[in-house]
Amino acid sequence: MNIIEDFKLLLNDLKEKFNSEKPIIHDKKDVHGMPEYVLEADIFSQNHLIEISKKYHPNYEIISEELNNYHNIAENQSDIVIMDPLDGTHNYLYGLPMWGVSYTVFSKDRGAMESYIGLPMIDILLEYSEGEIFVHSLNSESNTRSIKLNPTEQSLSKQMIAFDNQFYKDPINTKKNYDILVDNAFTTRISGSSVFDIAMLIIGRLNARIWHNTEAYDVAPIFAFLKGEKFTINLYTGHRASLKDSSIIATTDISLYKQLEEIGLTEKL
């Protein structure tokens, strides 16, 4: 066994659960006055990811949404693994296929060294390791290919951009920016899953993804797969984004930020 095989086992188990079992709510959290559910599938996935971490990264501190220990990453001096056991929980709950799993390894200086994104319902496992990106099929040992990100420059009016679904976390700025984006981009998508959107960006199906007031577990993979000064950008400063940032643009278009700046999307109210 290796880490790819262990991820494939987990992802195929989650797919089987999604297809054959009615989701069971494990817990309910209140976030900014809105309900967010934790499913038994979240806990199942987290337990397996923890075992993967103990096996392959035994000296790394585990940071997870469901462990509720992601608030002090900036002060943490350890090597860490940031995992999101089930991103798109509400999609999973309602039977929508846009959900996935992420697992990203960071050194003490917060350089991203490895990352894995799994989308069981579309048979994809993305891997970033040793500076390369690989796409694996969940159901075939031989179906693996490497890909490279291709920086582009094209008009915003030709771009498809994914956007936040959690408007309630920063309602004024999120609503303002979405209205601007709808008026200027070719089209927008709100999938309800950060990890799904990140994967679509990596494989070239989207041009960008925008977050407002997000958490590190939602965006951790971009710091591995989308390394580069103009690929991960603080929404309001234009500087290269870091794990400390909560408002971020991830894009493969190196001209996008300037275009968004020109239409006022990067101005905070």
Secondary structure, DSSP 4 states (H G I P E B T S, - for coil): --HHHHHHHHHHHHHHHHHHS---EEEEEEETTEEEEEEHHHHHHHHHHHHHHHHH-TTSEEEETTTT--TTTTT--S-EEEEEEEETHHHHHTT-S--EEEEEEE-TT--EEEEEEEEGGGTEEEEEETTEEEEE-TT-SS-EEEE----B---GGG-EEE--S-GGGSHHHHHHHHHHHHHHSSEEE--S-HHHHHHHHHTTS-SEEEESS--HHHHTTHHHHT-STTTEEETTT-SBP-TT-SSEEEESBTTHHHHHHHTTTT---
